[in-house]
């Protein structure tokens, strides 16, 4: 799988989980202590996050990290 494809699938998963929780990008950013711009970057597949940051993101979204890292169609 290409890097860009992987990032876009991850981005889609993050957005789906954020919407399930009824969070805006701003609300999620505030919870994580980052900017809304950074969350937007993640959801557009432009941010290459570390595993530690992905784990933190999963915790703030109250979801299992596997939901964010599921790349099946």
Residue frames as a rotation matrix with the C-alpha (Angstrom) as fourth column:
UNK 1
0.588 0.809 0.000 0.00
0.809 -0.588 0.000 0.00
0.000 0.000 -1.000 0.00
UNK 2
-0.142 -0.604 0.784 1.29
0.559 -0.703 -0.440 3.44
0.817 0.376 0.437 -0.89
UNK 3
-0.797 -0.274 -0.539 2.00
0.604 -0.405 -0.686 5.99
-0.030 -0.872 0.489 1.87
UNK 4
-0.881 0.470 0.050 -0.57
-0.456 -0.873 0.174 8.49
0.125 0.131 0.983 0.56
UNK 5
-0.149 0.842 -0.518 -3.27
-0.225 0.481 0.847 5.82
0.963 0.242 0.118 0.37
UNK 6
-0.280 -0.054 -0.958 -2.52
0.791 0.553 -0.262 4.71
0.544 -0.832 -0.112 3.92
UNK 7
-0.946 -0.119 -0.301 -2.69
0.277 -0.778 -0.564 8.28
-0.167 -0.617 0.769 5.25
UNK 8
-0.655 0.755 -0.018 -5.99
-0.610 -0.515 0.602 8.93
0.446 0.406 0.798 3.46
UNK 9
-0.008 0.641 -0.767 -7.56
0.184 0.755 0.629 5.76
0.983 -0.136 -0.124 4.88
UNK 10
-0.535 -0.247 -0.808 -6.33
0.829 0.030 -0.558 6.70
0.162 -0.969 0.188 8.36
UNK 11
-0.988 0.153 0.037 -7.73
-0.155 -0.985 -0.073 10.21
0.025 -0.078 0.997 7.84
UNK 12
-0.304 0.928 -0.216 -11.14
-0.417 0.075 0.906 8.81
0.857 0.365 0.364 6.94
UNK 13
-0.047 0.237 -0.970 -11.14
0.654 0.741 0.149 6.59
0.755 -0.628 -0.190 10.04
UNK 14
-0.829 -0.296 -0.474 -10.28
0.555 -0.536 -0.636 9.52
-0.066 -0.790 0.609 12.30
UNK 15
-0.835 0.542 0.090 -13.04
-0.488 -0.807 0.333 11.66
0.253 0.234 0.939 10.82
UNK 16
-0.091 0.821 -0.564 -15.59
-0.063 0.560 0.826 8.86
0.994 0.111 0.000 11.18
UNK 17
-0.204 -0.045 -0.978 -14.69
0.876 0.438 -0.203 8.33
0.438 -0.898 -0.050 14.85
UNK 18
-0.970 -0.160 -0.184 -14.74
0.225 -0.878 -0.422 12.08
-0.094 -0.450 0.888 15.55
UNK 19
-0.589 0.808 0.021 -18.19
-0.576 -0.438 0.690 12.44
0.567 0.395 0.723 14.00
UNK 20
-0.076 0.527 -0.846 -19.48
0.386 0.798 0.462 9.40
0.919 -0.291 -0.264 15.94
UNK 21
-0.421 -0.183 -0.888 -18.51
0.907 -0.070 -0.415 11.24
0.013 -0.981 0.195 19.13
UNK 22
0.612 0.714 0.340 -20.20
0.739 -0.669 0.074 14.41
0.281 0.206 -0.938 17.85
UNK 23
0.163 -0.657 -0.736 -16.98
0.526 -0.573 0.629 16.40
-0.835 -0.489 0.252 18.25
UNK 24
0.993 -0.062 -0.096 -16.01
-0.114 -0.613 -0.781 19.30
-0.011 0.787 -0.616 16.05
UNK 25
0.362 -0.932 -0.003 -12.41
0.561 0.221 -0.798 19.52
0.744 0.287 0.603 14.94
UNK 26
-0.051 -0.358 0.932 -12.04
-0.441 -0.830 -0.343 22.39
0.896 -0.428 -0.116 17.39
UNK 27
0.692 0.381 0.613 -13.37
-0.712 0.221 0.666 20.32
0.118 -0.898 0.425 20.30
UNK 28
0.907 -0.403 -0.120 -11.05
0.401 0.915 -0.042 17.41
0.127 -0.010 0.992 19.53
UNK 29
0.137 -0.889 0.437 -8.12
0.312 -0.380 -0.871 19.77
0.940 0.255 0.225 19.14
UNK 30
0.189 -0.002 0.982 -8.85
-0.756 -0.639 0.144 21.31
0.627 -0.769 -0.123 22.54
UNK 31
0.943 0.208 0.259 -9.02
-0.326 0.727 0.604 17.86
-0.063 -0.654 0.754 24.18
UNK 32
0.713 -0.700 0.040 -5.67
0.677 0.672 -0.299 16.91
0.182 0.240 0.954 22.65
UNK 33
0.505 -0.528 -0.682 -3.97
0.224 -0.683 0.695 20.25
-0.833 -0.504 -0.227 23.29
UNK 34
-0.597 -0.623 0.506 -3.31
0.663 -0.029 0.748 20.82
-0.451 0.782 0.431 19.59
UNK 35
-0.673 0.345 -0.654 -4.64
-0.460 -0.888 0.005 23.25
-0.579 0.304 0.757 17.01
UNK 36
0.432 0.875 0.217 -7.72
-0.169 0.315 -0.934 22.75
-0.886 0.367 0.284 14.85
UNK 37
0.437 -0.377 -0.816 -5.36
-0.899 -0.219 -0.380 23.16
-0.036 0.900 -0.435 11.90
UNK 38
-0.668 -0.727 0.158 -3.48
-0.733 0.679 0.030 20.03
-0.129 -0.096 -0.987 13.02
UNK 39
-0.291 0.658 0.695 -6.71
-0.017 0.723 -0.691 18.01
-0.957 -0.213 -0.199 13.29
UNK 40
0.684 0.527 -0.505 -7.64
-0.454 -0.235 -0.859 19.22
-0.571 0.817 0.079 9.81
UNK 41
-0.082 -0.826 -0.557 -4.24
-0.994 0.108 -0.013 18.07
0.071 0.553 -0.830 8.56
UNK 42
-0.749 -0.138 0.648 -4.86
-0.329 0.926 -0.184 14.62
-0.575 -0.351 -0.739 10.05
UNK 43
0.072 0.918 0.390 -8.31
0.116 0.381 -0.917 14.38
-0.991 0.111 -0.079 8.49
UNK 44
0.730 0.104 -0.676 -6.96
-0.617 -0.324 -0.717 15.38
-0.293 0.940 -0.172 5.07
UNK 45
0.885 -0.410 0.220 -4.25
0.439 0.893 -0.103 12.72
-0.154 0.188 0.970 5.21
UNK 46
0.629 -0.656 0.417 -1.45
-0.098 -0.599 -0.795 15.28
0.772 0.459 -0.441 5.43
UNK 47
0.277 -0.500 0.820 -0.15
-0.955 -0.234 0.180 14.43
0.102 -0.834 -0.543 8.93
UNK 48
0.191 -0.329 -0.925 2.09
-0.063 0.936 -0.346 11.42
0.980 0.124 0.158 9.48
UNK 49
0.544 0.162 0.824 1.51
-0.769 -0.298 0.566 10.76
0.337 -0.941 -0.038 13.17
UNK 50
-0.677 -0.735 -0.031 3.66
-0.608 0.583 -0.539 8.70
0.415 -0.346 -0.841 15.52
UNK 51
-0.305 0.548 -0.779 2.13
0.342 0.826 0.447 5.60
0.889 -0.130 -0.439 17.11
UNK 52
-0.728 -0.012 -0.685 2.18
0.679 -0.148 -0.719 7.36
-0.093 -0.989 0.115 20.46
UNK 53
-0.859 0.416 -0.298 0.17
-0.412 -0.908 -0.079 10.27
-0.304 0.055 0.951 19.08
UNK 54
-0.457 0.712 -0.533 -2.26
-0.411 0.362 0.837 7.85
0.789 0.601 0.127 17.39
UNK 55
-0.459 0.249 -0.853 -2.77
0.710 0.680 -0.183 6.09
0.535 -0.689 -0.489 20.73
UNK 56
-0.847 0.131 -0.515 -3.45
0.277 -0.717 -0.639 9.46
-0.453 -0.685 0.571 22.39
UNK 57
-0.738 0.591 -0.325 -5.91
-0.655 -0.514 0.554 10.33
0.161 0.622 0.767 19.60
UNK 58
-0.404 0.580 -0.708 -7.72
0.106 0.798 0.594 7.00
0.909 0.165 -0.383 20.09
UNK 59
-0.630 0.129 -0.766 -8.03
0.776 0.159 -0.611 7.67
0.043 -0.979 -0.201 23.82
UNK 60
-0.846 0.297 -0.442 -9.51
-0.151 -0.930 -0.335 11.14
-0.511 -0.217 0.832 23.23
UNK 61
-0.492 0.692 -0.528 -11.96
-0.759 -0.044 0.650 9.64
0.427 0.720 0.547 20.74
UNK 62
-0.181 0.372 0.910 -12.78
-0.771 0.521 -0.366 6.86
-0.611 -0.768 0.193 23.24
UNK 63
0.831 0.364 -0.421 -12.13
-0.553 0.620 -0.557 4.22
0.058 0.695 0.716 20.61
UNK 64
0.600 -0.638 0.482 -9.80
0.298 0.738 0.606 1.30
-0.743 -0.219 0.633 20.16
UNK 65
-0.123 -0.747 -0.653 -6.64
-0.523 -0.510 0.683 2.12
-0.844 0.425 -0.328 18.24
UNK 66
-0.680 -0.099 0.726 -7.53
0.408 0.772 0.487 -0.75
-0.609 0.628 -0.485 15.88
UNK 67
0.423 0.892 0.157 -10.52
0.706 -0.216 -0.675 1.29
-0.568 0.396 -0.721 14.65
UNK 68
0.639 -0.255 -0.726 -8.18
-0.401 -0.916 -0.031 4.04
-0.656 0.311 -0.687 13.53
UNK 69
-0.376 -0.909 -0.178 -5.67
-0.721 0.166 0.673 1.63
-0.582 0.382 -0.718 12.01
UNK 70
0.006 0.474 0.880 -8.21
0.358 0.821 -0.444 -0.47
-0.934 0.318 -0.165 10.08
UNK 71
-0.465 -0.321 -0.825 -7.27
-0.551 -0.624 0.553 -0.03
-0.693 0.712 0.113 6.43
UNK 72
-0.706 0.319 0.632 -9.68
0.583 0.769 0.262 -2.49
-0.403 0.554 -0.729 4.84
UNK 73
-0.928 0.369 0.045 -12.14
-0.243 -0.694 0.678 -1.12
0.282 0.619 0.733 2.32
